[in-house]
Amino acid sequence: MPKLFTQTEVQLDPQGRLVIPAPLRRSLGFESGDHLIARMEEGRLILEKAETVKQRLKNRFAHLPPTVSLTEELIAERRQEAKREANE
């Protein structure tokens, strides 16, 4: 089994670009053309494959029955809130 590459120092170039070293890319399964999602979390930069994020979200909401629409529930909540604000 290949050794996992877990830490290295990298430097931003003058245009702010970052090169992820090949051993780290291989360990993470990042390949040329992959779409990555970048987010800041507690002062850290987190990079994940878009597919990984999508799968995590699908898993998070997998327990919901197919008849439940979170979008419709959110819209209904927003409409109720707008009516309440209009009546104030």
Backbone as CSV, one residue per row, in Angstrom:
resi,resn,N_x,N_y,N_z,CA_x,CA_y,CA_z,C_x,C_y,C_z
1,MET,0.849,-1.185,0.000,0.000,0.000,0.000,0.889,1.242,0.000
2,PRO,0.589,2.241,-0.875,1.431,3.438,-0.924,1.296,4.260,0.349
3,LYS,2.395,4.891,0.718,2.394,5.748,1.903,1.532,6.975,1.632
4,LEU,0.674,7.317,2.589,-0.166,8.494,2.435,0.667,9.749,2.645
5,PHE,0.531,10.671,1.735,1.241,11.934,1.773,0.329,12.909,2.491
6,THR,0.656,13.293,3.716,-0.291,14.055,4.515,0.055,15.521,4.733
7,GLN,1.317,15.909,4.571,1.660,17.299,4.865,2.866,17.720,4.057
8,THR,2.824,18.936,3.561,3.949,19.541,2.862,3.749,21.048,2.855
9,GLU,4.804,21.763,2.619,4.709,23.217,2.515,4.566,23.583,1.052
10,VAL,3.638,24.500,0.767,3.439,24.996,-0.592,3.479,26.512,-0.550
11,GLN,3.648,27.118,-1.712,3.742,28.577,-1.779,2.839,29.086,-2.886
12,LEU,2.136,30.181,-2.605,1.320,30.822,-3.628,2.232,31.558,-4.596
13,ASP,1.897,31.491,-5.887,2.684,32.248,-6.845,2.188,33.695,-6.864
14,PRO,2.840,34.580,-7.615,2.443,35.996,-7.603,0.984,36.250,-8.006
15,GLN,0.387,35.338,-8.774,-1.012,35.490,-9.169,-1.970,34.841,-8.167
16,GLY,-1.431,34.316,-7.052,-2.268,33.707,-6.031,-2.609,32.256,-6.293
17,ARG,-1.962,31.641,-7.274,-2.234,30.241,-7.596,-1.456,29.327,-6.667
18,LEU,-2.031,28.174,-6.452,-1.441,27.181,-5.570,-1.278,25.881,-6.349
19,VAL,-0.110,25.300,-6.282,0.125,23.999,-6.911,0.063,22.945,-5.819
20,ILE,-0.811,21.949,-6.011,-0.894,20.833,-5.074,0.120,19.793,-5.546
21,PRO,1.121,19.461,-4.726,2.149,18.515,-5.152,1.547,17.175,-5.583
22,ALA,2.172,16.567,-6.601,1.660,15.321,-7.183,1.435,14.218,-6.152
23,PRO,2.356,13.977,-5.208,2.087,12.903,-4.235,0.830,13.166,-3.401
24,LEU,0.593,14.422,-3.062,-0.605,14.770,-2.297,-1.853,14.600,-3.153
25,ARG,-1.779,15.030,-4.419,-2.920,14.836,-5.342,-3.246,13.357,-5.484
26,ARG,-2.222,12.544,-5.627,-2.457,11.100,-5.760,-3.101,10.534,-4.502
27,SER,-2.604,10.935,-3.330,-3.170,10.445,-2.072,-4.635,10.824,-1.927
28,LEU,-4.989,12.013,-2.422,-6.367,12.499,-2.326,-7.260,12.001,-3.460
29,GLY,-6.641,11.413,-4.466,-7.411,10.948,-5.619,-7.805,12.079,-6.552
30,PHE,-7.119,13.216,-6.468,-7.388,14.342,-7.360,-6.727,14.063,-8.699
31,GLU,-7.480,14.283,-9.773,-6.948,14.081,-11.113,-7.183,15.329,-11.946
32,SER,-6.416,15.462,-12.999,-6.552,16.594,-13.902,-7.994,16.685,-14.389
33,GLY,-8.565,17.866,-14.336,-9.938,18.077,-14.782,-10.983,17.941,-13.686
34,ASP,-10.580,17.435,-12.501,-11.533,17.334,-11.394,-12.020,18.724,-11.008
35,HIS,-13.284,18.808,-10.627,-13.835,20.055,-10.094,-13.745,19.971,-8.580
36,LEU,-13.106,20.972,-7.987,-12.939,21.015,-6.541,-13.780,22.138,-5.952
37,ILE,-14.276,21.893,-4.757,-14.994,22.909,-4.006,-14.037,23.399,-2.923
38,ALA,-13.843,24.715,-2.871,-12.966,25.321,-1.863,-13.841,26.068,-0.868
39,ARG,-13.572,25.845,0.409,-14.294,26.585,1.441,-13.346,26.864,2.602
40,MET,-13.706,27.896,3.361,-12.927,28.223,4.538,-13.683,27.697,5.751
41,GLU,-12.956,27.027,6.618,-13.558,26.466,7.830,-12.583,26.684,8.980
42,GLU,-12.998,27.494,9.938,-12.179,27.788,11.112,-10.763,28.227,10.724
43,GLY,-10.690,29.129,9.737,-9.405,29.670,9.314,-8.569,28.730,8.460
44,ARG,-9.153,27.613,8.030,-8.430,26.656,7.184,-9.072,26.615,5.809
45,LEU,-8.259,26.336,4.803,-8.754,26.130,3.445,-9.034,24.647,3.272
46,ILE,-10.266,24.317,2.882,-10.664,22.937,2.660,-10.941,22.775,1.170
47,LEU,-10.308,21.798,0.546,-10.557,21.473,-0.861,-11.129,20.070,-0.931
48,GLU,-12.247,19.918,-1.634,-12.862,18.608,-1.810,-13.347,18.476,-3.240
49,LYS,-13.365,17.248,-3.728,-13.960,17.010,-5.029,-15.437,17.353,-4.944
50,ALA,-15.971,17.948,-6.008,-17.383,18.299,-6.042,-18.238,17.047,-5.845
51,GLU,-17.830,15.945,-6.424,-18.592,14.701,-6.281,-18.638,14.231,-4.822
52,THR,-17.565,14.443,-4.087,-17.527,14.068,-2.669,-18.540,14.891,-1.877
53,VAL,-18.605,16.192,-2.172,-19.552,17.072,-1.493,-20.983,16.650,-1.828
54,LYS,-21.245,16.383,-3.111,-22.588,15.959,-3.527,-23.000,14.675,-2.815
55,GLN,-22.084,13.711,-2.735,-22.401,12.444,-2.092,-22.673,12.634,-0.602
56,ARG,-21.899,13.493,0.052,-22.113,13.758,1.470,-23.502,14.366,1.704
57,LEU,-23.909,15.292,0.820,-25.230,15.904,0.948,-26.342,14.895,0.686
58,LYS,-26.153,14.040,-0.306,-27.148,12.998,-0.573,-27.293,12.086,0.634
59,ASN,-26.185,11.712,1.236,-26.220,10.844,2.415,-26.913,11.540,3.588
60,ARG,-26.659,12.841,3.736,-27.239,13.593,4.849,-28.766,13.603,4.787
61,PHE,-29.319,13.656,3.576,-30.761,13.761,3.421,-31.409,12.469,2.916
62,ALA,-30.667,11.378,2.916,-31.182,10.108,2.404,-32.352,9.579,3.229
63,HIS,-32.436,9.960,4.493,-33.502,9.463,5.363,-34.871,10.080,5.045
64,LEU,-34.878,11.169,4.282,-36.146,11.825,3.959,-36.917,11.016,2.919
65,PRO,-38.212,10.850,3.126,-38.994,10.143,2.119,-39.066,10.956,0.831
66,PRO,-39.217,10.295,-0.307,-39.233,11.018,-1.587,-40.392,12.004,-1.714
67,THR,-41.408,11.857,-0.885,-42.554,12.772,-0.962,-42.284,14.103,-0.274
68,VAL,-41.203,14.201,0.480,-40.860,15.435,1.194,-40.028,16.328,0.280
69,SER,-40.456,17.586,0.160,-39.701,18.561,-0.618,-39.210,19.659,0.315
70,LEU,-37.912,19.640,0.579,-37.345,20.681,1.444,-37.491,22.055,0.814
71,THR,-37.446,22.115,-0.506,-37.610,23.387,-1.205,-38.992,23.962,-0.941
72,GLU,-40.022,23.119,-1.093,-41.385,23.595,-0.860,-41.586,24.009,0.598
73,GLU,-41.005,23.267,1.525,-41.112,23.629,2.938,-40.455,24.976,3.207
74,LEU,-39.286,25.201,2.622,-38.584,26.467,2.814,-39.386,27.626,2.230
75,ILE,-39.937,27.435,1.036,-40.738,28.492,0.412,-41.956,28.805,1.281
76,ALA,-42.622,27.779,1.795,-43.790,27.997,2.657,-43.400,28.758,3.919
77,GLU,-42.269,28.403,4.523,-41.795,29.115,5.719,-41.512,30.576,5.402
78,ARG,-40.869,30.831,4.260,-40.540,32.210,3.879,-41.811,33.028,3.633
79,ARG,-42.804,32.407,3.012,-44.061,33.121,2.758,-44.757,33.468,4.076
80,GLN,-44.773,32.533,5.017,-45.372,32.811,6.321,-44.641,33.956,7.016
81,GLU,-43.315,33.937,6.950,-42.515,34.997,7.569,-42.799,36.342,6.910
82,ALA,-42.923,36.365,5.587,-43.216,37.612,4.863,-44.586,38.142,5.265
83,LYS,-45.585,37.267,5.406,-46.919,37.702,5.844,-46.855,38.280,7.248
84,ARG,-46.111,37.619,8.126,-45.994,38.091,9.512,-45.346,39.472,9.544
85,GLU,-44.293,39.649,8.742,-43.612,40.965,8.702,-44.518,42.038,8.117
86,ALA,-45.320,41.673,7.122,-46.218,42.648,6.498,-47.311,43.104,7.467
87,ASN,-47.682,42.224,8.383,-48.726,42.548,9.355,-48.207,43.328,10.564
88,GLU,-46.927,43.493,10.682,-46.350,44.231,11.823,-46.375,45.714,11.613
